[in-house]
Each structure stands twice: as C-alpha cells, then as structure tokens.
Amino acid sequence: MNHSKFGKNTICTHVGEVEDKQFKGAISPLYMSTSYAYEYVEVKRYPRYFNTPNQEMLAKKIAALEGTEAGMIFGSGMAAVSTALLAFLNAGDHIVLQKTLYGGTFNLVEEEFSKMGIEYSFTEGLERTDFEKALKPNTKVLYIETPSNPLMTVTDMQMIADLAKENDIITMIDNTFASPVNQNPAEFGIDIIIHSATKYMGGHSDILAGAVAASNAHMEQIWHKAKNLGGSLSDFSVWMLERSLKTLVLRVKQQNKNAKKLAKWLEQNGHVKAVYYPGLKSHPDYALAKKQMRGFGGMLSFELADELDAKAFLKELKLIKPSMSLAGVESTILSPTQTSHALLSAEERAHQGINDGLLRFSVGIEDRKDLIADLEQALEKVVKDSLNFSL
C-alpha cells in the first residue's frame, strides 16, 4: 500500500514496522546485535552507520510523518542539530539563524563555529528584511525554529523557503515544538527538518533521541557526516521510540486542546502579566500560526505579575512538575533562565526577551480542571504571601 496516502494515525501505527517473519507478532521485534554479517548479504549493517533493522525502519516512519523521502534517528536532539549543520557548513561558509532559538543550539553556534572557521549571524527580527540583511555571498544555510523556545514566536516558513531558493541556500528548521502532527515544514519548501525526539515523539520522558527528515540527496550528505560524528541511537531506544510514536497523534491533539484552554485561563487571570501562546488571538503571530499550523501545540510560556515570586509559585505546585524537559504526557514547568537558556549570558537572554520571571509550561494530557485547580491554588498561596510581605 502507498503510505503517502495514509492518515497520521495510520502512519504512526503501521509505517516503519519491522516485520516479525518468524513468529508473526503484532509489534516490531527488537534486534540488539552490534555485529552483523558482511558477506553474502544485501546490506552491510553496523549501528554507527544508522542501518540496523530497527534504525532503518524507524527512519521510514519519521520520513512518512514529515512527508519527506528519508529520515535518520540520532542519539539526541543536539546530535541531530549539530550533524545536520556540519553536513552543510565548512570553514569559510556563513549561516543565518533567527534570533530566538533553543539555548543549546545558540550555545553550539557561539562556542564552536568560530573555532571551525564558520561565520554566523543572528537576525534582529523575523521578517524577510531581517533575514535579507543578514545574507552574505558565502551564506549556505538559513536556520529557523518555529514556534520558538521559549517565547513561542512564529516564523513564516514559506517566506524563508522562497528567500533561500532565490539565493541557492539550504533551509533547516527545528520542528520540535510543533511536532509533525501540527505542522510539516516540507509542505512549505523547507529542506531539512530537525526534532529533539526526546520531546513529543518520545512523549513519556524516558527516551533521549533526535531525528532529521529530508530528501534522499540531502540525507545522503547528512549520513556521510553522521557516520563520522557517531551520534547514533541504541536499538533498544529506537524500539522504545517506535512504540511511543504509535500514540503521537492522540497525545499531541489532547495537549493542543489542554494548552489552548489553559492559555486562555492564564490570560484572563489578573495575577498573570503576559501569556505567550500562538493559539491566542492576542499573540502577535496568531494569523501566521493559523495559516501554517494545524494545531497550536502543547507549549506555552507566561509571566506572573511583578510582585509575585516565580520560584515560590513553582514550589507550591502539586500536580504540575517543575522539571527540566518537556512534551511528556505529564505537565511540566520550568524557568528558562535556570535551565534551557542557562548557557546564555544575561545580555543574550535579555536580547531574546527572556527574563527571570518567565515560566515555560509544557501542558500534558491530564484533565484540564485538575491542571487549572493546581495553578489556581499555587497562585492563591503566592498572592497571599506577597500581601503578607508587603504588610
């Protein structure tokens, strides 16, 4: 059957399965071997070459979800990011990146690229003119992230793809926050799609992984770099990730619904100064998000009123977990200045609009009323403490 005509749930459930030819089991068997025959075989398999049976088939599922010809699985999101970038950048080349990025990506560029002789520029904004101004004759890559971490800014993917094609430049996107359920950048002409598969693809806070989806030609170039950098994923984690992806659509749709309701609730709460969620009509990028996303995602950020202590608020939460990562079935929350963007200087964070009072909220699949009740009781306590302190 032609899986390009399958719906997302069918792709998640069936595409990229390893056939159990011996016992006809309903799920993929797990091949843990790190050593395979090299003579009289069609494929010479080796884990670092990303072509064990489980690696190879899961890559097909990733590609099918993103609507590309090929995919690859990596040991972490940053392994996917760094390998993809270095596959297309050499000494003397230049890259343009949007200013609002995941802290790990920003730190990779700032700390490593100069050592490699790779030039880079961060845009001042997200309009076409911002990217055009940053272009140079040696620009090889345009790199975006939408929605961005942690302020949920939205970048126009079609605009980026058009600008890049006019200048013969490769485009890359970090599609982690949206997931393949909410948007498929290949539909807008983006060349290379990157995920921290630790997040929505894994979805249960128990897998560290990365993924890349692209054309066969681009993936061939990425593979040649990947086999040298060695960022492959163990087959047990590959098998776990394939299992988790079966429920991707179900999980993300529930997280979409919860996040939108909670964003509206927070926006209407007098003790919340600002809410950042592309599904709110008050969000400056709402119209663009509606145009290029099928759902607005399970991620949002918000700032409490100035007089309230954000750290004290986190301590009072009972159900929502202050925790380092995101996108699990359980709701988590964190301070970006202490976690995801801690590697940036205070000046760099300020430039991106990230302050100490900002909280990033990864909304899970719990009942909304229970999440709202938890937020409400924590707010009541910090408001009471604030009033007592002022007296």
C-alpha positions in Angstrom: 0.0 0.0 0.0 1.1 3.6 -0.7 1.7 5.0 2.8 1.8 8.6 1.4 -2.0 8.4 1.3 -2.3 7.2 4.9 -3.5 9.5 7.7 -1.2 10.4 10.5 -2.6 7.9 13.0 -2.1 5.1 10.5 1.4 6.2 9.8 2.2 6.3 13.5 0.7 2.8 14.0 1.9 0.9 10.9 4.6 2.6 8.8 8.1 1.7 9.7 7.3 -1.5 11.5 9.9 -4.3 11.5 8.1 -7.4 10.2 8.3 -10.3 12.6 8.8 -13.0 9.9 9.5 -15.8 12.4 6.6 -15.5 14.9 4.2 -13.1 13.2 4.0 -10.9 16.3 1.9 -7.7 16.2 4.7 -5.4 17.1 8.3 -4.9 15.8 10.9 -7.4 17.1 13.9 -5.8 18.7 17.3 -6.6 17.1 20.0 -5.8 19.7 23.0 -7.0 17.7 26.0 -4.7 17.2 27.6 -7.1 14.8 26.2 -8.3 11.5 27.4 -10.4 8.6 29.2 -8.6 5.9 29.5 -11.3 3.2 26.6 -12.6 1.1 24.2 -10.0 2.4 22.3 -7.2 0.6 23.1 -4.7 3.3 26.2 -4.4 5.4 24.7 -3.3 8.7 26.5 -1.5 11.5 24.9 0.5 14.3 27.1 3.6 13.7 26.0 3.6 10.1 22.4 4.1 11.1 21.2 1.0 9.3 20.3 -1.7 11.8 16.8 -3.2 11.1 15.2 -1.1 13.9 17.1 2.1 13.0 16.3 1.7 9.3 12.6 1.1 9.7 12.0 3.9 12.3 13.7 6.3 9.9 10.9 5.4 7.4 8.3 6.3 10.0 9.9 9.7 10.7 10.1 10.4 6.9 6.4 9.4 6.4 5.3 11.7 9.3 7.1 14.7 7.8 6.3 13.9 4.2 9.9 13.6 3.1 11.9 10.9 1.2 14.2 10.0 4.0 14.8 10.2 7.7 17.5 9.4 10.3 17.5 8.8 14.1 20.1 10.3 16.4 21.3 9.9 20.0 19.9 13.3 21.0 18.3 16.4 19.6 21.7 18.2 19.7 23.3 15.3 17.8 20.7 15.8 15.1 21.2 19.6 15.1 25.0 19.6 15.1 25.2 16.8 12.4 22.8 18.5 10.1 24.5 21.8 10.4 28.0 20.5 9.9 27.0 18.4 7.0 26.4 21.6 5.0 28.8 24.1 6.6 32.6 24.2 6.2 35.3 26.7 7.0 34.7 29.9 5.2 30.9 29.4 5.0 28.2 31.6 6.6 24.9 30.7 8.3 22.0 33.0 9.2 19.9 32.0 12.3 16.8 33.6 13.7 17.5 35.4 17.0 15.0 33.3 19.1 16.5 29.8 19.4 16.8 26.9 21.8 19.7 27.7 24.1 21.6 24.6 23.2 21.6 25.5 19.5 22.6 29.0 20.3 25.5 27.8 22.5 26.7 25.4 19.9 27.0 28.2 17.3 28.6 30.7 19.7 31.1 28.3 21.3 32.1 26.0 18.3 31.6 27.7 14.9 34.3 30.3 15.2 36.8 27.5 16.0 35.8 25.8 12.8 36.0 29.0 10.7 32.3 29.1 10.2 30.7 32.6 10.2 27.3 33.2 11.6 24.7 36.0 12.0 21.6 36.1 14.2 18.7 38.2 12.8 17.3 41.1 14.7 13.7 40.1 13.9 11.7 37.5 12.0 10.6 39.5 8.9 12.0 38.8 5.4 14.1 42.0 5.6 15.8 40.8 8.8 17.0 37.7 7.0 17.8 39.5 3.8 20.0 42.0 5.7 22.0 39.1 7.3 22.8 37.3 4.0 26.3 37.3 2.6 27.8 35.9 -0.6 29.0 32.9 1.4 25.7 32.2 3.2 25.0 28.5 2.8 22.2 27.8 5.4 19.1 29.6 6.8 18.1 28.1 10.2 14.8 28.7 11.9 12.8 27.4 14.8 9.0 27.8 14.9 7.3 28.0 17.3 10.4 29.1 19.2 11.7 28.1 22.6 10.5 29.6 25.0 8.6 32.7 23.7 6.6 30.8 21.0 7.4 33.3 18.2 6.3 32.1 14.8 8.4 32.3 11.7 7.0 32.4 8.2 8.2 29.1 6.6 7.1 29.9 3.1 8.9 33.2 3.2 12.1 31.5 4.4 11.9 28.8 1.7 11.3 31.4 -1.0 14.2 33.6 0.1 16.5 30.6 0.3 15.6 29.3 -3.1 16.2 32.7 -4.7 19.7 32.7 -3.2 20.5 28.9 -3.6 20.6 28.4 0.2 19.7 25.3 2.2 16.9 25.8 4.8 16.7 24.0 8.2 14.1 24.1 10.8 13.8 22.9 14.4 10.3 21.5 14.3 10.3 20.1 17.9 7.7 22.3 19.5 5.1 21.8 16.7 5.7 18.1 16.1 4.8 16.5 12.8 1.2 16.5 14.0 0.8 20.3 14.0 3.0 21.3 11.0 5.0 19.8 8.2 7.7 22.2 7.0 8.4 20.3 3.8 4.9 21.4 2.6 6.3 25.0 2.6 9.6 24.1 0.9 11.9 23.7 3.9 14.7 21.4 3.1 15.8 19.8 6.4 13.5 19.2 9.4 15.1 18.5 12.8 13.5 17.2 16.0 14.5 16.6 19.5 12.7 13.2 19.5 13.1 13.3 23.3 10.1 15.6 23.3 6.8 14.9 21.6 8.0 12.0 19.5 9.1 10.1 22.7 6.4 11.7 24.8 6.9 9.8 28.0 10.1 11.4 29.4 12.1 8.2 29.1 13.9 8.4 25.8 16.8 10.7 24.7 16.8 10.9 20.9 16.9 13.2 17.8 15.6 13.0 14.3 16.1 14.5 10.9 13.9 14.3 7.8 14.9 15.5 4.3 15.2 14.5 0.7 17.3 11.5 -0.3 20.1 13.8 -1.7 20.3 15.9 1.5 20.1 12.9 3.7 23.0 11.3 1.9 25.1 14.3 2.7 24.0 14.2 6.4 24.7 10.5 6.6 28.3 10.9 5.5 28.8 13.4 8.3 26.8 11.4 10.8 28.9 8.2 10.4 32.0 10.2 11.3 30.5 12.0 14.3 29.0 8.9 15.8 25.7 10.2 17.1 23.7 7.0 16.5 20.9 5.7 18.9 21.0 2.3 20.6 18.5 -0.1 19.2 16.6 -0.5 22.5 15.9 3.2 22.5 15.0 3.0 18.8 12.5 0.3 19.6 11.1 2.3 22.5 10.7 5.4 20.3 8.9 3.4 17.6 6.5 2.2 20.3 6.0 5.7 21.6 5.3 7.2 18.2 2.2 5.0 17.8 0.3 7.3 20.1 1.9 10.6 18.9 -1.3 12.0 17.3 -3.5 11.1 20.2 -1.2 12.6 22.7 -0.5 15.8 20.8 -4.1 16.5 20.0 -5.0 16.3 23.7 -2.1 18.5 24.6 -3.2 21.0 21.9 -6.7 21.2 23.5 -5.4 21.5 27.0 -2.8 24.1 26.2 -5.3 26.4 24.4 -7.7 26.2 27.3 -5.0 26.9 29.9 -3.5 29.7 27.9 -6.9 31.4 27.8 -7.4 30.8 31.5 -4.0 32.3 32.3 -4.6 35.3 30.0 -7.7 36.1 31.9 -6.1 35.8 35.4 -5.3 39.1 37.0 -2.1 37.8 38.6 -0.6 36.9 35.2 1.2 39.7 33.3 1.7 38.0 29.9 1.0 34.8 28.2 2.8 33.6 25.1 0.9 31.0 23.0 0.4 31.2 19.2 -3.2 29.9 19.6 -4.3 33.1 21.4 -5.8 35.8 19.2 -3.7 38.3 21.3 -0.5 36.7 20.1 1.3 38.9 17.5 1.8 35.9 15.2 -1.7 34.3 15.6 -2.6 34.9 11.9 0.6 33.3 10.7 0.3 30.4 13.1 -3.2 29.7 11.9 -2.0 29.8 8.3 0.8 27.3 8.7 -0.1 25.1 11.7 -2.9 22.5 12.0 -2.8 22.8 15.8 -1.1 25.3 18.1 0.9 22.9 20.2 1.1 21.9 23.9 3.8 24.5 24.8 3.2 28.0 26.3 5.0 30.5 28.4 3.8 33.1 30.9 5.0 35.7 33.3 3.5 36.3 36.7 2.7 39.8 38.0 5.9 41.6 39.0 5.1 41.4 42.7 4.8 37.6 42.7 7.8 35.3 43.3 8.1 32.9 40.4 10.3 30.5 42.3 7.8 30.4 45.2 5.0 29.7 42.7 6.8 26.7 41.3 7.4 25.3 44.8 3.6 25.5 45.5 2.6 23.4 42.5 1.3 19.9 43.5 0.4 18.2 40.2 2.4 20.2 37.6 6.1 19.2 38.0 8.9 21.7 37.9 11.2 19.7 35.6 13.9 20.1 33.1 12.5 18.8 29.9 9.1 19.0 28.1 6.4 17.4 26.0 5.7 14.3 28.1 2.2 13.1 28.9 2.7 14.7 32.3 2.6 18.5 32.6 5.9 20.2 33.5 7.1 23.7 34.1 10.4 25.4 34.4 12.3 28.7 34.4 14.3 29.0 31.1 16.9 31.3 32.7 17.8 28.4 35.0 17.5 25.5 32.5 17.1 25.6 28.7 18.7 29.0 28.4 21.1 29.0 31.3 24.1 28.7 29.0 23.3 32.1 27.5 24.6 35.3 29.2 22.2 37.6 30.9 22.7 40.0 28.0 21.9 37.3 25.4 18.8 36.3 27.3 17.6 39.9 27.5 18.2 40.3 23.8 15.8 37.4 23.2 13.3 38.8 25.7 13.8 36.1 28.3 13.7 37.3 31.9 13.9 35.6 35.3 10.1 35.8 35.8 9.3 33.8 32.6 8.0 30.3 33.1 7.7 27.7 30.3 4.8 25.4 30.7 4.6 22.1 28.9 1.0 21.0 29.0 0.3 17.3 29.4 -2.8 15.1 28.8 -4.3 15.4 32.3 -7.8 16.6 32.9 -7.9 20.4 32.4 -9.9 21.0 35.5 -7.2 19.4 37.6 -4.4 21.5 35.9 -6.4 24.7 36.4 -7.0 23.8 40.1 -3.3 23.3 40.6 -2.4 26.6 39.0 -5.1 28.3 41.0 -4.1 27.0 44.4 -0.4 27.9 43.8 -1.3 31.4 42.7 -3.5 31.9 45.7 -0.6 31.0 48.0 2.0 33.2 46.4 -0.5 36.1 46.2 -1.2 35.7 49.9 2.5 35.6 50.7 3.0 38.7 48.7 0.3 40.5 50.6 1.7 39.4 53.9 5.2 40.5 52.9 4.0 44.0 51.8 2.3 44.4 55.2 
